[in-house]
Amino acid sequence: METDFRSDFPNQFGNEFRMNFPNESAAELIARFSPKRPKCYAGLHPHAEFIRELRRNRASYDTVVAILRERYGLQVSDTTVRHFCRDILQERPGRRRARLAAQPPAPPIRQPAQILSPRPARNPSVDGPQIAEVEFTDE
C-alpha cells in the first residue's frame, strides 16, 4: 500500500515557488532570500545634527543617550553613540592627559651595609676550645 508522498501533500504554494534554481548562483540566492540587515546607526542618522550640537557643548555620551531616550524615545547605548560620533560625525577621540598628581616619593637611598671587621684568629693551642657566639649564627 505504497502511495506517492507528493500526491498526498497538497500543493500549497502553487507553481510560483520553485525549488530548483538552475540559473542562479549561490550569491544571488543568498542576496534574494537572506534577511536584510538594518542600516548601520539607522536610528541615529535623523538626529545627527542634534547629537553634534550636544557634543560641541561637551555633553557626555551618557547625557546624549538620556536626552535621546527622553525626547525621542530612542533606545541606544552609550557605546553606540560613541561609535556613531567617531564613525559618522568624524569626532576624534580625545587625548588622554597625564595625571598631574604629586610625584611619588623617591625611593630611599640605601646606605651601605655596615662592614664588620673580622676578629683576629685565636690561637687554639693557647686559648683552648672555642665556643660560637650566638649573635653571629643563623637560626
N, CA, C and O of each residue as an XYZ file, in Angstrom:
556
protein
N       0.807     -1.166      0.000
C       0.000      0.000      0.000
C       0.867      1.253      0.000
O       0.772      2.106      0.883
N       1.666      1.328     -0.962
C       2.536      2.485     -1.101
C       1.799      3.584     -1.843
O       1.159      3.354     -2.869
N       1.910      4.784     -1.294
C       1.331      5.929     -2.000
C       2.431      6.937     -2.234
O       3.393      7.041     -1.473
N       2.265      7.633     -3.252
C       3.254      8.669     -3.564
C       3.071      9.827     -2.576
O       1.965     10.340     -2.406
N       4.159     10.228     -1.933
C       4.099     11.289     -0.933
C       3.591     12.586     -1.557
O       2.795     13.303     -0.950
N       4.048     12.881     -2.755
C       3.661     14.130     -3.410
C       2.159     14.197     -3.699
O       1.572     15.279     -3.668
N       1.554     13.087     -3.970
C       0.123     13.128     -4.269
C      -0.701     13.391     -3.010
O      -1.782     13.974     -3.096
N      -0.204     12.970     -1.835
C      -0.916     13.219     -0.584
C      -0.662     14.631     -0.038
O      -1.461     15.157      0.737
N       0.441     15.229     -0.444
C       0.829     16.543      0.061
C       0.183     17.612     -0.800
O       0.452     17.668     -2.000
N      -0.665     18.469     -0.227
C      -1.321     19.489     -1.063
C      -0.311     20.517     -1.548
O       0.625     20.884     -0.839
N      -0.520     20.954     -2.734
C       0.362     21.949     -3.325
C      -0.055     23.321     -2.815
O      -0.902     23.990     -3.406
N       0.560     23.730     -1.698
C       0.158     24.967     -1.038
C       0.708     26.206     -1.740
O       0.124     27.286     -1.649
N       1.805     26.053     -2.422
C       2.471     27.221     -2.978
C       2.132     27.456     -4.441
O       2.479     28.505     -4.982
N       1.492     26.550     -5.073
C       1.189     26.684     -6.492
C       2.449     26.542     -7.313
O       3.423     25.949     -6.851
N       2.449     27.057     -8.480
C       3.614     26.962     -9.354
C       4.570     28.128     -9.180
O       5.585     28.199     -9.874
N       4.270     29.038     -8.271
C       5.114     30.207     -8.069
C       6.404     29.863     -7.327
O       7.427     30.516     -7.529
N       6.362     28.861     -6.486
C       7.508     28.544     -5.644
C       8.334     27.458     -6.321
O       7.924     26.299     -6.393
N       9.490     27.848     -6.808
C      10.362     26.890     -7.478
C      11.383     26.360     -6.484
O      11.944     27.127     -5.702
N      11.623     25.085     -6.508
C      12.631     24.505     -5.645
C      13.968     24.377     -6.361
O      15.009     24.283     -5.711
N      13.955     24.373     -7.652
C      15.194     24.322     -8.418
C      15.545     25.725     -8.886
O      14.701     26.459     -9.400
N      16.798     26.074     -8.698
C      17.275     27.369     -9.142
C      18.474     27.125    -10.044
O      19.603     27.400     -9.636
N      18.271     26.625    -11.242
C      19.402     26.197    -12.055
C      20.262     27.336    -12.572
O      21.461     27.140    -12.773
N      19.715     28.492    -12.792
C      20.479     29.561    -13.443
C      21.017     30.599    -12.460
O      21.694     31.538    -12.878
N      20.734     30.455    -11.168
C      21.155     31.468    -10.210
C      22.362     30.959     -9.409
O      22.430     29.796     -9.013
N      23.291     31.861     -9.191
C      24.467     31.484     -8.402
C      24.098     31.511     -6.920
O      23.038     32.005     -6.536
N      24.980     30.980     -6.115
C      24.751     30.950     -4.673
C      24.665     32.369     -4.111
O      23.858     32.634     -3.220
N      25.484     33.276     -4.621
C      25.470     34.653     -4.125
C      24.135     35.330     -4.435
O      23.613     36.085     -3.614
N      23.589     35.059     -5.615
C      22.294     35.649     -5.972
C      21.187     35.104     -5.085
O      20.295     35.841     -4.664
N      21.249     33.805     -4.803
C      20.237     33.201     -3.938
C      20.310     33.761     -2.523
O      19.289     34.056     -1.902
N      21.528     33.900     -2.031
C      21.709     34.436     -0.674
C      21.199     35.864     -0.617
O      20.531     36.245      0.344
N      21.502     36.657     -1.633
C      21.044     38.045     -1.659
C      19.524     38.114     -1.718
O      18.921     39.016     -1.137
N      18.909     37.183     -2.405
C      17.466     37.223     -2.566
C      16.718     36.725     -1.331
O      15.664     37.266     -1.000
N      17.228     35.723     -0.652
C      16.490     35.109      0.445
C      17.018     35.440      1.835
O      16.349     35.128      2.820
N      18.182     36.054      1.955
C      18.710     36.340      3.286
C      17.975     37.541      3.873
O      17.490     38.400      3.137
N      17.895     37.596      5.205
C      17.240     38.753      5.820
C      18.075     40.005      5.574
O      19.305     39.952      5.572
N      17.420     41.094      5.372
C      18.114     42.358      5.115
C      18.603     42.924      6.439
O      17.851     43.021      7.409
N      19.862     43.290      6.457
C      20.443     43.865      7.654
C      20.014     45.319      7.771
O      19.950     46.032      6.770
N      19.721     45.760      8.986
C      19.351     47.165      9.135
C      20.563     48.048      8.856
O      21.705     47.648      9.085
N      20.302     49.228      8.369
C      21.375     50.175      8.069
C      22.070     50.552      9.376
O      21.429     50.717     10.414
N      23.360     50.680      9.303
C      24.150     50.984     10.491
C      23.749     52.356     11.044
O      23.680     53.332     10.297
N      23.488     52.427     12.343
C      23.090     53.647     13.045
C      21.819     54.258     12.458
O      21.677     55.481     12.426
N      20.898     53.418     11.996
C      19.685     53.910     11.330
C      18.884     54.841     12.231
O      18.339     55.832     11.746
N      18.796     54.557     13.510
C      18.020     55.402     14.408
C      18.695     56.712     14.753
O      18.025     57.668     15.146
N      20.017     56.775     14.612
C      20.749     57.984     14.997
C      20.923     58.971     13.845
O      21.110     60.163     14.091
N      20.867     58.512     12.604
C      21.085     59.404     11.456
C      20.142     60.600     11.429
O      20.603     61.705     11.143
N      18.836     60.446     11.714
C      17.969     61.628     11.674
C      18.318     62.672     12.737
O      17.933     63.834     12.605
N      19.024     62.285     13.763
C      19.349     63.188     14.870
C      20.821     63.570     14.878
O      21.336     63.993     15.913
N      21.503     63.434     13.762
C      22.954     63.658     13.718
C      23.325     65.080     14.106
O      24.252     65.282     14.891
N      22.618     66.070     13.568
C      22.964     67.462     13.886
C      22.703     67.781     15.351
O      23.464     68.518     15.978
N      21.629     67.224     15.893
C      21.321     67.433     17.308
C      22.419     66.828     18.178
O      22.863     67.448     19.144
N      22.850     65.629     17.837
C      23.921     64.963     18.594
C      25.221     65.745     18.457
O      25.954     65.904     19.433
N      25.514     66.235     17.250
C      26.733     67.029     17.030
C      26.717     68.281     17.911
O      27.734     68.637     18.507
N      25.558     68.950     17.991
C      25.454     70.155     18.817
C      25.627     69.832     20.297
O      26.286     70.580     21.019
N      25.040     68.724     20.755
C      25.232     68.321     22.148
C      26.702     68.047     22.442
O      27.219     68.460     23.480
N      27.366     67.359     21.541
C      28.776     67.030     21.754
C      29.653     68.281     21.702
O      30.649     68.368     22.420
N      29.288     69.253     20.855
C      30.041     70.519     20.825
C      29.955     71.237     22.163
O      30.892     71.913     22.587
N      28.814     71.077     22.816
C      28.622     71.696     24.128
C      29.100     70.796     25.257
O      28.712     70.968     26.413
N      29.946     69.838     24.909
C      30.615     68.949     25.858
C      29.668     68.046     26.638
O      29.926     67.734     27.801
N      28.591     67.630     26.018
C      27.697     66.665     26.671
C      28.353     65.290     26.607
O      28.911     64.908     25.579
N      28.284     64.558     27.703
C      28.867     63.219     27.718
C      27.989     62.275     26.914
O      26.845     62.598     26.593
N      28.531     61.107     26.589
C      27.758     60.126     25.837
C      26.543     59.664     26.643
O      25.474     59.438     26.077
N      26.702     59.526     27.947
C      25.575     59.141     28.799
C      24.473     60.203     28.758
O      23.289     59.868     28.734
N      24.860     61.478     28.749
C      23.884     62.558     28.677
C      23.158     62.542     27.340
O      21.943     62.731     27.287
N      23.899     62.316     26.258
C      23.288     62.249     24.930
C      22.273     61.113     24.888
O      21.175     61.280     24.356
N      22.633     59.959     25.445
C      21.725     58.810     25.465
C      20.467     59.156     26.255
O      19.359     58.845     25.817
N      20.623     59.795     27.412
C      19.472     60.146     28.241
C      18.549     61.128     27.513
O      17.328     60.991     27.588
N      19.109     62.107     26.817
C      18.301     63.087     26.087
C      17.580     62.419     24.923
O      16.396     62.673     24.700
N      18.284     61.564     24.177
C      17.645     60.864     23.057
C      16.519     59.951     23.553
O      15.483     59.827     22.900
N      16.723     59.327     24.687
C      15.702     58.438     25.238
C      14.479     59.234     25.688
O      13.342     58.832     25.440
N      14.723     60.372     26.357
C      13.615     61.162     26.882
C      12.869     61.912     25.779
O      11.639     61.928     25.753
N      13.606     62.521     24.887
C      12.986     63.378     23.877
C      12.397     62.586     22.712
O      11.296     62.889     22.253
N      13.124     61.572     22.231
C      12.701     60.862     21.020
C      12.300     59.412     21.265
O      11.841     58.739     20.342
N      12.463     58.916     22.493
C      12.128     57.530     22.786
C      13.070     56.540     22.120
O      12.694     55.397     21.861
N      14.285     56.973     21.844
C      15.273     56.155     21.135
C      16.087     55.354     22.144
O      16.673     55.930     23.061
N      16.130     54.051     21.988
C      16.858     53.180     22.905
C      18.211     52.820     22.288
O      18.287     51.943     21.427
N      19.260     53.485     22.719
C      20.613     53.188     22.255
C      21.535     53.173     23.463
O      21.198     53.702     24.522
N      22.687     52.569     23.297
C      23.665     52.542     24.386
C      24.681     53.656     24.189
O      24.804     54.221     23.102
N      25.398     53.959     25.244
C      26.423     55.000     25.136
C      27.542     54.573     24.199
O      28.165     55.418     23.556
N      27.803     53.281     24.114
C      28.829     52.788     23.192
C      28.413     53.018     21.749
O      29.245     53.374     20.914
N      27.132     52.817     21.445
C      26.647     53.056     20.090
C      26.780     54.523     19.736
O      27.192     54.854     18.625
N      26.436     55.411     20.664
C      26.565     56.848     20.410
C      28.031     57.217     20.227
O      28.361     58.033     19.367
N      28.905     56.628     21.020
C      30.334     56.907     20.891
C      30.844     56.494     19.515
O      31.575     57.248     18.872
N      30.463     55.303     19.061
C      30.888     54.842     17.740
C      30.262     55.687     16.633
O      30.914     55.953     15.622
N      29.019     56.110     16.805
C      28.362     56.972     15.823
C      29.119     58.294     15.705
O      29.374     58.768     14.598
N      29.475     58.883     16.838
C      30.213     60.157     16.810
C      31.576     59.990     16.150
O      32.023     60.867     15.412
N      32.224     58.886     16.410
C      33.540     58.655     15.817
C      33.437     58.354     14.328
O      34.189     58.918     13.534
N      32.500     57.456     13.930
C      32.433     56.998     12.547
C      31.702     57.966     11.630
O      32.179     58.237     10.528
N      30.566     58.493     12.049
C      29.727     59.313     11.184
C      30.021     60.795     11.350
O      30.180     61.504     10.357
N      30.097     61.275     12.585
C      30.333     62.696     12.820
C      31.814     63.059     12.759
O      32.174     64.230     12.878
N      32.659     62.068     12.576
C      34.107     62.258     12.434
C      34.738     62.954     13.642
O      35.658     63.758     13.487
N      34.251     62.648     14.831
C      34.898     63.165     16.034
C      36.184     62.408     16.263
O      36.248     61.192     16.082
N      37.186     63.122     16.653
C      38.430     62.452     17.009
C      38.399     62.125     18.484
O      37.945     62.938     19.289
N      38.872     60.951     18.850
C      38.898     60.645     20.286
C      39.832     61.603     21.005
O      40.894     61.960     20.494
N      39.425     62.011     22.189
C      40.227     62.952     22.962
C      41.538     62.341     23.411
O      41.638     61.138     23.653
N      42.522     63.183     23.515
C      43.810     62.700     24.012
C      43.735     62.529     25.509
O      43.132     63.336     26.217
N      44.335     61.500     25.964
C      44.358     61.283     27.409
C      45.477     62.113     28.008
O      46.604     62.129     27.512
N      45.146     62.784     29.058
C      46.143     63.640     29.702
C      46.839     62.877     30.821
O      46.252     62.028     31.492
N      48.090     63.207     30.990
C      48.844     62.593     32.082
C      48.351     63.188     33.397
O      48.050     64.379     33.482
N      48.278     62.377     34.374
C      47.839     62.876     35.672
C      48.903     63.793     36.257
O      50.100     63.513     36.187
N      48.444     64.874     36.824
C      49.364     65.826     37.428
C      49.407     65.647     38.943
O      49.600     66.613     39.681
N      49.234     64.454     39.386
C      49.253     64.170     40.819
C      50.667     64.382     41.349
O      51.635     64.457     40.594
N      50.748     64.473     42.650
C      52.060     64.640     43.272
C      52.950     63.469     42.892
O      52.520     62.316     42.839
N      54.190     63.802     42.633
C      55.119     62.750     42.235
C      55.350     61.819     43.420
O      55.412     62.264     44.567
N      55.475     60.554     43.142
C      55.713     59.626     44.247
C      57.063     59.923     44.890
O      57.989     60.378     44.218
N      57.171     59.668     46.174
C      58.449     59.946     46.839
C      59.559     59.086     46.242
O      59.354     57.948     45.819
N      60.728     59.684     46.231
C      61.878     58.965     45.695
C      62.183     57.772     46.599
O      62.009     57.837     47.816
N      62.634     56.698     45.991
C      62.966     55.543     46.834
C      64.105     55.904     47.777
O      64.997     56.665     47.401
N      64.089     55.375     48.984
C      65.139     55.732     49.946
C      66.500     55.280     49.435
O      66.642     54.235     48.799
N      67.474     56.092     49.732
C      68.839     55.759     49.326
C      69.360     54.700     50.281
O      69.323     54.858     51.501
N      69.833     53.645     49.704
C      70.314     52.543     50.537
C      71.701     52.878     51.074
O      72.634     53.197     50.338
N      71.777     52.790     52.351
C      73.059     53.008     52.994
C      73.872     51.722     52.861
O      73.327     50.624     52.973
N      75.142     51.857     52.627
C      75.940     50.633     52.548
C      75.879     49.892     53.880
O      75.873     50.497     54.953
N      75.835     48.603     53.782
C      75.767     47.778     54.992
C      77.023     47.984     55.823
O      78.119     48.216     55.312
N      76.813     47.889     57.113
C      77.968     48.053     57.979
C      78.909     46.876     57.763
O      78.514     45.710     57.762
N      80.125     47.230     57.588
C      81.121     46.187     57.355
C      81.702     45.795     58.708
O      82.264     46.612     59.438
N      81.546     44.551     58.998
C      82.087     44.045     60.254
C      83.495     43.539     60.008
O      83.750     42.710     59.135
N      84.364     44.054     60.784
C      85.740     43.582     60.625
C      85.891     42.255     61.351
O      85.405     42.085     62.469
N      86.558     41.335     60.716
C      86.736     40.036     61.380
C      87.657     40.182     62.600
O      88.559     41.019     62.639
N      87.391     39.344     63.567
C      88.251     39.341     64.740
C      89.553     38.628     64.400
O      89.608     37.779     63.510
N      90.513     38.969     65.075
C      91.758     38.247     64.820
C      91.608     36.778     65.224
O      90.948     36.455     66.211
N      92.213     35.929     64.467
C      92.104     34.493     64.720
C      92.713     34.173     66.075
O      93.742     34.726     66.463
N      92.065     33.284     66.770
C      92.577     32.863     68.073
C      93.540     31.706     67.869
O      93.486     30.966     66.886
N      94.349     31.601     68.770
C      95.308     30.508     68.722
C      94.742     29.376     69.567
O      94.776     29.448     70.796
N      94.202     28.290     68.905
C      93.546     27.232     69.684
C      94.480     26.549     70.691
O      94.021     26.049     71.718
N      95.738     26.525     70.413
C      96.614     25.825     71.355
C      96.785     26.629     72.635
O      97.020     26.062     73.701
N      96.668     27.937     72.532
C      96.856     28.771     73.705
C      95.518     29.056     74.389
O      95.420     28.986     75.614
N      94.488     29.377     73.600
C      93.216     29.809     74.168
C      92.288     28.654     74.537
O      91.355     28.867     75.310
N      92.494     27.466     74.033
C      91.630     26.350     74.331
C      90.463     26.263     73.339
O      90.466     26.924     72.301
N      89.474     25.440     73.675
C      88.349     25.265     72.740
C      87.574     26.570     72.575
O      87.488     27.389     73.490
N      87.015     26.734     71.382
C      86.283     27.958     71.115
C      84.784     27.677     71.033
O      84.368     26.636     70.526
N      83.990     28.594     71.527
C      82.539     28.473     71.510
C      82.010     29.553     70.578
O      82.442     30.705     70.609
N      81.058     29.136     69.749
C      80.492     30.092     68.807
C      79.701     31.165     69.525
O      79.051     30.898     70.535
N      79.757     32.374     69.005
C      78.988     33.460     69.581
C      77.564     33.393     68.989
O      77.400     33.242     67.779
N      76.566     33.502     69.829
C      75.186     33.319     69.430
C      74.732     34.417     68.457
O      73.935     34.135     67.563
N      75.194     35.608     68.597
C      74.738     36.705     67.776
C      75.127     36.576     66.300
O      74.546     37.268     65.464
N      76.072     35.732     65.959
C      76.513     35.590     64.565
C      76.028     34.318     63.908
O      76.359     34.084     62.746
N      75.268     33.491     64.580
C      74.831     32.240     63.983
C      73.461     32.432     63.326
O      72.637     33.230     63.773
N      73.258     31.693     62.281
C      71.949     31.693     61.605
C      71.062     30.679     62.276
O      71.516     29.588     62.622
N      69.825     31.014     62.462
C      68.926     30.068     63.115
C      68.127     29.330     62.085
O      67.306     28.481     62.432
